[in-house]
Amino acid sequence: MYFYHYARDFYAYSKAQQLRVEAAITFIAIVFAFIGIHMLRRSFGQPLSTEYGWKLPQEKYVRRYEVGARLYHWSNLVVLAGLVTTGTLLFLPTSFWEVPWLIIHEIFAGLFVVGLAFHIIIAPRRGCVRAMWFEKRDWLDLKLIFANFFGRTRQYPAFGKYDPFQKLYHLSITMLSFAVIFSGIFLVLSAQVWLTFSHEWMRIMRLMHDIAAFVFVAIIIGHIYFGLMRVNWPYLVAMITGRLKGSFYNRYHDTSRWEPKDERN
C-alpha cells in the first residue's frame, strides 16, 4: 500500500505530496486494534492500587477539575469535532453541497489556536502544569502498569493527580498541536494568497499537517475510549461536576503525591 500521493515537481523527480486516505485509515485502525486488545485483557478484571497509605473518608469529595479546565475541555471537543469533520471533507475528491469547507476549517483552526493560547497562559497560574510534569516515579509506575497488564504481577501503583499515561497523552497532544498549528499557518497563508512559498516547503508543510492531524485524531479516539470505560466513569463525571468521590480516589490515588486541597462532604 502506498501511504502518499506522488507527483513530479517541475525541476525534480516524483515526490510525496499528500497523505493518502488509506494511510489515514491505517492510523485509526491501529488504535482500534489496541482498543480491542485492551478490552479483551481488562475483561478479566480491572486492577486496583495495591499501595496503601493514608486515605480519604469514603464520603468526602475532592476537587478534580476547576471550572476553567472543564469549559476548555468541552469547548475544545466541539472545536476538534469541527476540525476533524471539515478536514476530512477536504480530503475527499468532491465538494459536498458547494460549501466552502476550507474557510470553515480555518475558522475552527483559529478557535483552536485561541483556546490553546488561553490554556497556556492560564494553566500555569492554576498549578496545572506542574501536575502534568513527568517525575522519576512515573517511569517506575509505567513499568509496573505494563507488568500488571501482561500478567507478570498483581501489583498496581497509586498515582498523583494524573497517571503517567495521562501525562504522556498531554505531552503528545501538545507536540502535535504545535505541529499542526505551525504547518497550518503556512497552508493558510498560501491558500489565501497572502504570501507565497517554494513548492518544496509547501510540500513539507502539507505532509507535516496531514500526518500530525491524523495521529492527533488517532490519539483522541484512544482518549475517548478510556474516558468511556465504565471503570473511568467517575473521571468523566468529574469533568462535568469538577468533583471526585473519596471512595474512588482511594482506589487509584496517593495523598503523598496528590493532596486535595478542596474537600467537600
Buried (B, 14 or more C-beta within 10 A) or exposed (E): EEEBBEEEEEEEEEBBBBBBBEBBEBBEEEBEEBBEEBEEEEEEEEBEBEBEEEBBEEEBBBBBBBEBBBEBEEEBEEBBEBBBBBBBBEBEEEEEEEEEBBEBBBBBBEBBBEBBEEBEEBBEEEEBEEBBEEEEBBEEBBEBBEBBBEEEBEEBBBBBBBBBBBBBBBEBBBEBBEBBBEBBBBBBBBBEEEEEBEBEEBBBBBBBBBBBBBBBBBBBBBBEBBEEBEBBEBBEBBBEEBBBBBBBBBBBBBBEBBBBEEBEE
